[in-house]
Amino acid sequence: MIIISILTLIVGYLIGQLIPWNWLHPEISDTSITMNDYYTRLISVVGALATLFATFIALFKEDIKRLYEYASLDAQFKDQSILAEVVDKETTTNNNKNISAVKYEVVIVVHNKGKLAGRGCQVYLEKISFKHSSYPAPKDMAITGKPLQWIGKAESSVIIPSKAKGYINILEITSPKSELITEENGHNPTGKAQLLISGSDLFLEDFNGIYTCIYMIYSENTTPVEFAVEINWNGNWQQRLTEMKECITIKPICK
């Protein structure tokens, strides 16, 4: 190692002594630059910067547009009271005061607050868990695994334009009368209100309990959005919305 170090120093010394380093020194002129030379060099610099900037824009144009042009989906309940009633048309005629509901429903609105249209928007029910007083812990329930149907749309995958909205029915409670089938048809009347969550039939003898539903909103050009709902229903039915609200509580779950 010592011999190699000495040889390296000797070679470096010889190179420093034998190579005419003065030839490499730049020649500095004392002549002042003319205005024409100044503008020529300025234009060259500006042209080079413009070329660099144009190349940058061409390469990253789509990424730059996404910074200020994008789709942004948000979900919330359509009605301020969350639960809405669908009344029996026969009870609304002739100023009948005994108006009764045939079912109750909960609709969510998916709002695109971005500047680009949301492409291929779909809503899925990812999970339902049910907590009953007789269960030691919440139990996951079977779901269809299919995308939910948009209200007024034939497809389950839609485009939501900028500042536009789409609507999804996520819950229905039908009147006990709608489920009554006479014994002449070979069925016994149930006499119970029925609960339908996003197209998933819940095969329960007792609907009294707490339901936790997790929805996911997907789109081709946005990040997935989660929307979770907790439903606490005692299983009872009332013909008017005011009384029905005392039987059921529905609220979003913030995460």
DRENPAMI-742949 format. One record per residue (C-alpha): residue number from 1; residue in three letters; chain; x, y, z. Coordinates in nm, 3 decimals, decimal comma, m for minus. Example, Ala and Ser with C-alpha at 12.3 -4.5 7.8 and 13.67 -1.06 7.14 Angstrom:
2
<num=1&residuo=ALA&cadena=A&X=1,230&Y=m0,450&Z=0,780>
<num=2&residuo=SER&cadena=A&X=1,367&Y=m0,106&Z=0,714>
# end
This chain:
255
<num=1&residuo=MET&cadena=A&X=0,000&Y=0,000&Z=0,000>
<num=2&residuo=ILE&cadena=A&X=0,282&Y=0,239&Z=0,080>
<num=3&residuo=ILE&cadena=A&X=0,450&Y=0,171&Z=m0,257>
<num=4&residuo=ILE&cadena=A&X=0,122&Y=0,229&Z=m0,442>
<num=5&residuo=SER&cadena=A&X=0,067&Y=0,556&Z=m0,258>
<num=6&residuo=ILE&cadena=A&X=0,420&Y=0,677&Z=m0,342>
<num=7&residuo=LEU&cadena=A&X=0,376&Y=0,585&Z=m0,709>
<num=8&residuo=THR&cadena=A&X=0,044&Y=0,769&Z=m0,719>
<num=9&residuo=LEU&cadena=A&X=0,198&Y=1,083&Z=m0,576>
<num=10&residuo=ILE&cadena=A&X=0,484&Y=1,065&Z=m0,825>
<num=11&residuo=VAL&cadena=A&X=0,250&Y=1,022&Z=m1,122>
<num=12&residuo=GLY&cadena=A&X=0,029&Y=1,308&Z=m1,000>
<num=13&residuo=TYR&cadena=A&X=0,331&Y=1,533&Z=m0,959>
<num=14&residuo=LEU&cadena=A&X=0,459&Y=1,454&Z=m1,310>
<num=15&residuo=ILE&cadena=A&X=0,117&Y=1,521&Z=m1,461>
<num=16&residuo=GLY&cadena=A&X=0,098&Y=1,853&Z=m1,284>
<num=17&residuo=GLN&cadena=A&X=0,443&Y=1,952&Z=m1,407>
<num=18&residuo=LEU&cadena=A&X=0,430&Y=1,831&Z=m1,766>
<num=19&residuo=ILE&cadena=A&X=0,079&Y=1,927&Z=m1,879>
<num=20&residuo=PRO&cadena=A&X=0,059&Y=2,292&Z=m1,997>
<num=21&residuo=TRP&cadena=A&X=m0,230&Y=2,400&Z=m1,783>
<num=22&residuo=ASN&cadena=A&X=m0,201&Y=2,758&Z=m1,905>
<num=23&residuo=TRP&cadena=A&X=m0,344&Y=2,648&Z=m2,238>
<num=24&residuo=LEU&cadena=A&X=m0,670&Y=2,573&Z=m2,059>
<num=25&residuo=HIS&cadena=A&X=m0,712&Y=2,917&Z=m1,907>
<num=26&residuo=PRO&cadena=A&X=m0,992&Y=3,119&Z=m2,072>
<num=27&residuo=GLU&cadena=A&X=m0,899&Y=3,439&Z=m2,250>
<num=28&residuo=ILE&cadena=A&X=m1,068&Y=3,735&Z=m2,094>
<num=29&residuo=SER&cadena=A&X=m1,119&Y=4,034&Z=m2,317>
<num=30&residuo=ASP&cadena=A&X=m1,136&Y=4,384&Z=m2,182>
<num=31&residuo=THR&cadena=A&X=m1,356&Y=4,493&Z=m2,473>
<num=32&residuo=SER&cadena=A&X=m1,695&Y=4,612&Z=m2,351>
<num=33&residuo=ILE&cadena=A&X=m2,000&Y=4,424&Z=m2,479>
<num=34&residuo=THR&cadena=A&X=m2,213&Y=4,604&Z=m2,737>
<num=35&residuo=MET&cadena=A&X=m2,589&Y=4,649&Z=m2,707>
<num=36&residuo=ASN&cadena=A&X=m2,637&Y=4,416&Z=m3,005>
<num=37&residuo=ASP&cadena=A&X=m2,439&Y=4,140&Z=m2,831>
<num=38&residuo=TYR&cadena=A&X=m2,636&Y=4,197&Z=m2,514>
<num=39&residuo=TYR&cadena=A&X=m2,974&Y=4,151&Z=m2,686>
<num=40&residuo=THR&cadena=A&X=m2,845&Y=3,853&Z=m2,884>
<num=41&residuo=ARG&cadena=A&X=m2,741&Y=3,673&Z=m2,568>
<num=42&residuo=LEU&cadena=A&X=m3,061&Y=3,772&Z=m2,390>
<num=43&residuo=ILE&cadena=A&X=m3,273&Y=3,632&Z=m2,672>
<num=44&residuo=SER&cadena=A&X=m3,071&Y=3,310&Z=m2,667>
<num=45&residuo=VAL&cadena=A&X=m3,133&Y=3,268&Z=m2,294>
<num=46&residuo=VAL&cadena=A&X=m3,504&Y=3,348&Z=m2,326>
<num=47&residuo=GLY&cadena=A&X=m3,536&Y=3,107&Z=m2,619>
<num=48&residuo=ALA&cadena=A&X=m3,368&Y=2,828&Z=m2,425>
<num=49&residuo=LEU&cadena=A&X=m3,594&Y=2,886&Z=m2,125>
<num=50&residuo=ALA&cadena=A&X=m3,904&Y=2,894&Z=m2,348>
<num=51&residuo=THR&cadena=A&X=m3,802&Y=2,565&Z=m2,510>
<num=52&residuo=LEU&cadena=A&X=m3,744&Y=2,408&Z=m2,169>
<num=53&residuo=PHE&cadena=A&X=m4,080&Y=2,536&Z=m2,043>
<num=54&residuo=ALA&cadena=A&X=m4,267&Y=2,409&Z=m2,352>
<num=55&residuo=THR&cadena=A&X=m4,108&Y=2,066&Z=m2,312>
<num=56&residuo=PHE&cadena=A&X=m4,206&Y=2,057&Z=m1,945>
<num=57&residuo=ILE&cadena=A&X=m4,567&Y=2,150&Z=m2,027>
<num=58&residuo=ALA&cadena=A&X=m4,588&Y=1,887&Z=m2,302>
<num=59&residuo=LEU&cadena=A&X=m4,461&Y=1,613&Z=m2,071>
<num=60&residuo=PHE&cadena=A&X=m4,665&Y=1,699&Z=m1,763>
<num=61&residuo=LYS&cadena=A&X=m4,974&Y=1,867&Z=m1,912>
<num=62&residuo=GLU&cadena=A&X=m5,223&Y=1,612&Z=m1,778>
<num=63&residuo=ASP&cadena=A&X=m5,064&Y=1,612&Z=m1,432>
<num=64&residuo=ILE&cadena=A&X=m5,080&Y=1,990&Z=m1,418>
<num=65&residuo=LYS&cadena=A&X=m5,447&Y=1,993&Z=m1,525>
<num=66&residuo=ARG&cadena=A&X=m5,533&Y=1,754&Z=m1,243>
<num=67&residuo=LEU&cadena=A&X=m5,413&Y=2,014&Z=m0,993>
<num=68&residuo=TYR&cadena=A&X=m5,702&Y=2,247&Z=m1,074>
<num=69&residuo=GLU&cadena=A&X=m5,938&Y=2,037&Z=m1,292>
<num=70&residuo=TYR&cadena=A&X=m6,066&Y=1,723&Z=m1,122>
<num=71&residuo=ALA&cadena=A&X=m6,381&Y=1,540&Z=m1,021>
<num=72&residuo=SER&cadena=A&X=m6,471&Y=1,541&Z=m0,652>
<num=73&residuo=LEU&cadena=A&X=m6,756&Y=1,323&Z=m0,525>
<num=74&residuo=ASP&cadena=A&X=m6,935&Y=1,379&Z=m0,198>
<num=75&residuo=ALA&cadena=A&X=m7,230&Y=1,190&Z=m0,045>
<num=76&residuo=GLN&cadena=A&X=m7,496&Y=1,315&Z=0,191>
<num=77&residuo=PHE&cadena=A&X=m7,862&Y=1,255&Z=0,272>
<num=78&residuo=LYS&cadena=A&X=m8,110&Y=1,399&Z=0,026>
<num=79&residuo=ASP&cadena=A&X=m8,369&Y=1,502&Z=0,284>
<num=80&residuo=GLN&cadena=A&X=m8,286&Y=1,710&Z=0,587>
<num=81&residuo=SER&cadena=A&X=m8,496&Y=1,478&Z=0,802>
<num=82&residuo=ILE&cadena=A&X=m8,313&Y=1,179&Z=0,642>
<num=83&residuo=LEU&cadena=A&X=m8,624&Y=0,957&Z=0,651>
<num=84&residuo=ALA&cadena=A&X=m8,889&Y=1,044&Z=0,390>
<num=85&residuo=GLU&cadena=A&X=m9,241&Y=0,907&Z=0,365>
<num=86&residuo=VAL&cadena=A&X=m9,421&Y=0,785&Z=0,053>
<num=87&residuo=VAL&cadena=A&X=m9,791&Y=0,838&Z=0,119>
<num=88&residuo=ASP&cadena=A&X=m10,086&Y=0,636&Z=0,000>
<num=89&residuo=LYS&cadena=A&X=m10,241&Y=0,825&Z=m0,294>
<num=90&residuo=GLU&cadena=A&X=m10,592&Y=0,724&Z=m0,192>
<num=91&residuo=THR&cadena=A&X=m10,555&Y=0,900&Z=0,142>
<num=92&residuo=THR&cadena=A&X=m10,441&Y=1,226&Z=m0,019>
<num=93&residuo=THR&cadena=A&X=m10,759&Y=1,282&Z=m0,220>
<num=94&residuo=ASN&cadena=A&X=m11,053&Y=1,498&Z=m0,119>
<num=95&residuo=ASN&cadena=A&X=m10,851&Y=1,669&Z=0,156>
<num=96&residuo=ASN&cadena=A&X=m10,846&Y=1,353&Z=0,360>
<num=97&residuo=LYS&cadena=A&X=m10,682&Y=1,424&Z=0,693>
<num=98&residuo=ASN&cadena=A&X=m10,608&Y=1,058&Z=0,762>
<num=99&residuo=ILE&cadena=A&X=m10,302&Y=1,048&Z=0,536>
<num=100&residuo=SER&cadena=A&X=m10,099&Y=0,733&Z=0,579>
<num=101&residuo=ALA&cadena=A&X=m9,764&Y=0,617&Z=0,445>
<num=102&residuo=VAL&cadena=A&X=m9,717&Y=0,305&Z=0,234>
<num=103&residuo=LYS&cadena=A&X=m9,343&Y=0,306&Z=0,290>
<num=104&residuo=TYR&cadena=A&X=m9,050&Y=0,509&Z=0,416>
<num=105&residuo=GLU&cadena=A&X=m8,723&Y=0,553&Z=0,232>
<num=106&residuo=VAL&cadena=A&X=m8,378&Y=0,702&Z=0,269>
<num=107&residuo=VAL&cadena=A&X=m8,209&Y=0,852&Z=m0,036>
<num=108&residuo=ILE&cadena=A&X=m7,851&Y=0,975&Z=m0,059>
<num=109&residuo=VAL&cadena=A&X=m7,731&Y=1,229&Z=m0,311>
<num=110&residuo=VAL&cadena=A&X=m7,388&Y=1,199&Z=m0,469>
<num=111&residuo=HIS&cadena=A&X=m7,267&Y=1,547&Z=m0,562>
<num=112&residuo=ASN&cadena=A&X=m6,977&Y=1,612&Z=m0,798>
<num=113&residuo=LYS&cadena=A&X=m6,818&Y=1,931&Z=m0,663>
<num=114&residuo=GLY&cadena=A&X=m6,519&Y=1,917&Z=m0,900>
<num=115&residuo=LYS&cadena=A&X=m6,457&Y=2,083&Z=m1,238>
<num=116&residuo=LEU&cadena=A&X=m6,447&Y=1,757&Z=m1,436>
<num=117&residuo=ALA&cadena=A&X=m6,721&Y=1,499&Z=m1,487>
<num=118&residuo=GLY&cadena=A&X=m6,700&Y=1,188&Z=m1,272>
<num=119&residuo=ARG&cadena=A&X=m6,678&Y=0,893&Z=m1,512>
<num=120&residuo=GLY&cadena=A&X=m6,812&Y=0,546&Z=m1,439>
<num=121&residuo=CYS&cadena=A&X=m6,963&Y=0,636&Z=m1,100>
<num=122&residuo=GLN&cadena=A&X=m7,092&Y=0,336&Z=m0,905>
<num=123&residuo=VAL&cadena=A&X=m7,213&Y=0,285&Z=m0,549>
<num=124&residuo=TYR&cadena=A&X=m7,169&Y=m0,044&Z=m0,364>
<num=125&residuo=LEU&cadena=A&X=m7,296&Y=m0,165&Z=m0,031>
<num=126&residuo=GLU&cadena=A&X=m6,973&Y=m0,308&Z=0,108>
<num=127&residuo=LYS&cadena=A&X=m7,095&Y=m0,434&Z=0,443>
<num=128&residuo=ILE&cadena=A&X=m7,395&Y=m0,471&Z=0,674>
<num=129&residuo=SER&cadena=A&X=m7,353&Y=m0,563&Z=1,038>
<num=130&residuo=PHE&cadena=A&X=m7,652&Y=m0,623&Z=1,267>
<num=131&residuo=LYS&cadena=A&X=m7,652&Y=m0,588&Z=1,643>
<num=132&residuo=HIS&cadena=A&X=m7,940&Y=m0,745&Z=1,831>
<num=133&residuo=SER&cadena=A&X=m7,994&Y=m0,751&Z=2,206>
<num=134&residuo=SER&cadena=A&X=m7,958&Y=m1,131&Z=2,200>
<num=135&residuo=TYR&cadena=A&X=m7,626&Y=m1,123&Z=2,011>
<num=136&residuo=PRO&cadena=A&X=m7,298&Y=m1,099&Z=2,201>
<num=137&residuo=ALA&cadena=A&X=m7,142&Y=m0,906&Z=1,912>
<num=138&residuo=PRO&cadena=A&X=m7,251&Y=m0,752&Z=1,578>
<num=139&residuo=LYS&cadena=A&X=m7,307&Y=m1,008&Z=1,303>
<num=140&residuo=ASP&cadena=A&X=m7,221&Y=m0,952&Z=0,937>
<num=141&residuo=MET&cadena=A&X=m7,510&Y=m1,012&Z=0,700>
<num=142&residuo=ALA&cadena=A&X=m7,514&Y=m1,134&Z=0,340>
<num=143&residuo=ILE&cadena=A&X=m7,519&Y=m0,870&Z=0,065>
<num=144&residuo=THR&cadena=A&X=m7,573&Y=m0,893&Z=m0,309>
<num=145&residuo=GLY&cadena=A&X=m7,230&Y=m0,757&Z=m0,405>
<num=146&residuo=LYS&cadena=A&X=m7,389&Y=m0,576&Z=m0,701>
<num=147&residuo=PRO&cadena=A&X=m7,373&Y=m0,203&Z=m0,769>
<num=148&residuo=LEU&cadena=A&X=m7,676&Y=m0,009&Z=m0,657>
<num=149&residuo=GLN&cadena=A&X=m7,920&Y=0,136&Z=m0,908>
<num=150&residuo=TRP&cadena=A&X=m7,928&Y=0,511&Z=m0,961>
<num=151&residuo=ILE&cadena=A&X=m8,274&Y=0,666&Z=m0,940>
<num=152&residuo=GLY&cadena=A&X=m8,400&Y=0,749&Z=m1,288>
<num=153&residuo=LYS&cadena=A&X=m8,108&Y=0,575&Z=m1,460>
<num=154&residuo=ALA&cadena=A&X=m8,107&Y=0,247&Z=m1,647>
<num=155&residuo=GLU&cadena=A&X=m7,738&Y=0,180&Z=m1,580>
<num=156&residuo=SER&cadena=A&X=m7,558&Y=0,121&Z=m1,254>
<num=157&residuo=SER&cadena=A&X=m7,250&Y=0,304&Z=m1,389>
<num=158&residuo=VAL&cadena=A&X=m7,314&Y=0,668&Z=m1,478>
<num=159&residuo=ILE&cadena=A&X=m7,136&Y=0,992&Z=m1,558>
<num=160&residuo=ILE&cadena=A&X=m7,196&Y=1,272&Z=m1,309>
<num=161&residuo=PRO&cadena=A&X=m7,113&Y=1,606&Z=m1,476>
<num=162&residuo=SER&cadena=A&X=m6,941&Y=1,887&Z=m1,291>
<num=163&residuo=LYS&cadena=A&X=m7,169&Y=2,041&Z=m1,025>
<num=164&residuo=ALA&cadena=A&X=m7,435&Y=1,775&Z=m1,098>
<num=165&residuo=LYS&cadena=A&X=m7,592&Y=1,517&Z=m0,866>
<num=166&residuo=GLY&cadena=A&X=m7,702&Y=1,154&Z=m0,869>
<num=167&residuo=TYR&cadena=A&X=m7,947&Y=0,983&Z=m0,633>
<num=168&residuo=ILE&cadena=A&X=m7,945&Y=0,637&Z=m0,474>
<num=169&residuo=ASN&cadena=A&X=m8,213&Y=0,475&Z=m0,260>
<num=170&residuo=ILE&cadena=A&X=m8,034&Y=0,298&Z=0,027>
<num=171&residuo=LEU&cadena=A&X=m8,322&Y=0,197&Z=0,255>
<num=172&residuo=GLU&cadena=A&X=m8,692&Y=0,112&Z=0,237>
<num=173&residuo=ILE&cadena=A&X=m8,939&Y=0,020&Z=0,511>
<num=174&residuo=THR&cadena=A&X=m9,267&Y=m0,103&Z=0,370>
<num=175&residuo=SER&cadena=A&X=m9,603&Y=m0,099&Z=0,541>
<num=176&residuo=PRO&cadena=A&X=m9,730&Y=m0,421&Z=0,702>
<num=177&residuo=LYS&cadena=A&X=m10,037&Y=m0,396&Z=0,476>
<num=178&residuo=SER&cadena=A&X=m9,821&Y=m0,424&Z=0,163>
<num=179&residuo=GLU&cadena=A&X=m9,691&Y=m0,759&Z=0,286>
<num=180&residuo=LEU&cadena=A&X=m10,032&Y=m0,908&Z=0,373>
<num=181&residuo=ILE&cadena=A&X=m10,118&Y=m1,199&Z=0,143>
<num=182&residuo=THR&cadena=A&X=m10,441&Y=m1,385&Z=0,196>
<num=183&residuo=GLU&cadena=A&X=m10,447&Y=m1,750&Z=0,293>
<num=184&residuo=GLU&cadena=A&X=m10,630&Y=m1,823&Z=m0,033>
<num=185&residuo=ASN&cadena=A&X=m10,295&Y=m1,785&Z=m0,210>
<num=186&residuo=GLY&cadena=A&X=m10,132&Y=m2,032&Z=0,024>
<num=187&residuo=HIS&cadena=A&X=m9,951&Y=m1,779&Z=0,243>
<num=188&residuo=ASN&cadena=A&X=m10,008&Y=m1,655&Z=0,591>
<num=189&residuo=PRO&cadena=A&X=m10,006&Y=m1,280&Z=0,652>
<num=190&residuo=THR&cadena=A&X=m9,692&Y=m1,154&Z=0,823>
<num=191&residuo=GLY&cadena=A&X=m9,840&Y=m0,838&Z=0,970>
<num=192&residuo=LYS&cadena=A&X=m9,490&Y=m0,687&Z=1,003>
<num=193&residuo=ALA&cadena=A&X=m9,320&Y=m0,396&Z=0,838>
<num=194&residuo=GLN&cadena=A&X=m9,037&Y=m0,513&Z=0,614>
<num=195&residuo=LEU&cadena=A&X=m8,688&Y=m0,365&Z=0,587>
<num=196&residuo=LEU&cadena=A&X=m8,491&Y=m0,358&Z=0,263>
<num=197&residuo=ILE&cadena=A&X=m8,137&Y=m0,215&Z=0,263>
<num=198&residuo=SER&cadena=A&X=m7,994&Y=m0,134&Z=m0,080>
<num=199&residuo=GLY&cadena=A&X=m8,163&Y=m0,427&Z=m0,248>
<num=200&residuo=SER&cadena=A&X=m8,049&Y=m0,676&Z=0,015>
<num=201&residuo=ASP&cadena=A&X=m8,327&Y=m0,880&Z=0,176>
<num=202&residuo=LEU&cadena=A&X=m8,274&Y=m0,923&Z=0,547>
<num=203&residuo=PHE&cadena=A&X=m8,413&Y=m1,259&Z=0,653>
<num=204&residuo=LEU&cadena=A&X=m8,486&Y=m1,171&Z=1,013>
<num=205&residuo=GLU&cadena=A&X=m8,771&Y=m1,265&Z=1,241>
<num=206&residuo=ASP&cadena=A&X=m8,712&Y=m0,957&Z=1,453>
<num=207&residuo=PHE&cadena=A&X=m8,593&Y=m0,634&Z=1,288>
<num=208&residuo=ASN&cadena=A&X=m8,534&Y=m0,466&Z=1,622>
<num=209&residuo=GLY&cadena=A&X=m8,166&Y=m0,377&Z=1,639>
<num=210&residuo=ILE&cadena=A&X=m7,882&Y=m0,162&Z=1,512>
<num=211&residuo=TYR&cadena=A&X=m7,768&Y=m0,186&Z=1,150>
<num=212&residuo=THR&cadena=A&X=m7,430&Y=m0,049&Z=1,041>
<num=213&residuo=CYS&cadena=A&X=m7,402&Y=m0,005&Z=0,664>
<num=214&residuo=ILE&cadena=A&X=m7,085&Y=0,090&Z=0,479>
<num=215&residuo=TYR&cadena=A&X=m7,112&Y=0,221&Z=0,123>
<num=216&residuo=MET&cadena=A&X=m6,832&Y=0,291&Z=m0,122>
<num=217&residuo=ILE&cadena=A&X=m6,861&Y=0,534&Z=m0,414>
<num=218&residuo=TYR&cadena=A&X=m6,626&Y=0,451&Z=m0,701>
<num=219&residuo=SER&cadena=A&X=m6,534&Y=0,645&Z=m1,014>
<num=220&residuo=GLU&cadena=A&X=m6,275&Y=0,602&Z=m1,289>
<num=221&residuo=ASN&cadena=A&X=m6,114&Y=0,940&Z=m1,224>
<num=222&residuo=THR&cadena=A&X=m6,157&Y=0,994&Z=m0,850>
<num=223&residuo=THR&cadena=A&X=m6,048&Y=0,826&Z=m0,531>
<num=224&residuo=PRO&cadena=A&X=m6,311&Y=0,602&Z=m0,362>
<num=225&residuo=VAL&cadena=A&X=m6,542&Y=0,775&Z=m0,115>
<num=226&residuo=GLU&cadena=A&X=m6,678&Y=0,594&Z=0,191>
<num=227&residuo=PHE&cadena=A&X=m7,023&Y=0,670&Z=0,331>
<num=228&residuo=ALA&cadena=A&X=m7,131&Y=0,490&Z=0,649>
<num=229&residuo=VAL&cadena=A&X=m7,477&Y=0,490&Z=0,808>
<num=230&residuo=GLU&cadena=A&X=m7,612&Y=0,362&Z=1,138>
<num=231&residuo=ILE&cadena=A&X=m7,979&Y=0,259&Z=1,156>
<num=232&residuo=ASN&cadena=A&X=m8,141&Y=0,194&Z=1,492>
<num=233&residuo=TRP&cadena=A&X=m8,497&Y=0,058&Z=1,448>
<num=234&residuo=ASN&cadena=A&X=m8,725&Y=m0,103&Z=1,702>
<num=235&residuo=GLY&cadena=A&X=m8,917&Y=m0,288&Z=1,431>
<num=236&residuo=ASN&cadena=A&X=m9,243&Y=m0,096&Z=1,481>
<num=237&residuo=TRP&cadena=A&X=m9,444&Y=0,077&Z=1,211>
<num=238&residuo=GLN&cadena=A&X=m9,626&Y=0,408&Z=1,225>
<num=239&residuo=GLN&cadena=A&X=m9,842&Y=0,554&Z=0,950>
<num=240&residuo=ARG&cadena=A&X=m9,708&Y=0,909&Z=0,978>
<num=241&residuo=LEU&cadena=A&X=m9,351&Y=1,035&Z=0,958>
<num=242&residuo=THR&cadena=A&X=m9,365&Y=1,224&Z=1,287>
<num=243&residuo=GLU&cadena=A&X=m9,458&Y=0,912&Z=1,481>
<num=244&residuo=MET&cadena=A&X=m9,224&Y=0,690&Z=1,277>
<num=245&residuo=LYS&cadena=A&X=m8,927&Y=0,904&Z=1,376>
<num=246&residuo=GLU&cadena=A&X=m8,981&Y=0,790&Z=1,732>
<num=247&residuo=CYS&cadena=A&X=m8,927&Y=0,429&Z=1,619>
<num=248&residuo=ILE&cadena=A&X=m8,614&Y=0,472&Z=1,408>
<num=249&residuo=THR&cadena=A&X=m8,293&Y=0,673&Z=1,422>
<num=250&residuo=ILE&cadena=A&X=m8,066&Y=0,712&Z=1,120>
<num=251&residuo=LYS&cadena=A&X=m7,738&Y=0,896&Z=1,131>
<num=252&residuo=PRO&cadena=A&X=m7,411&Y=0,912&Z=0,935>
<num=253&residuo=ILE&cadena=A&X=m7,098&Y=0,765&Z=1,086>
<num=254&residuo=CYS&cadena=A&X=m6,807&Y=1,006&Z=1,070>
<num=255&residuo=LYS&cadena=A&X=m6,455&Y=0,861&Z=1,040>
# end
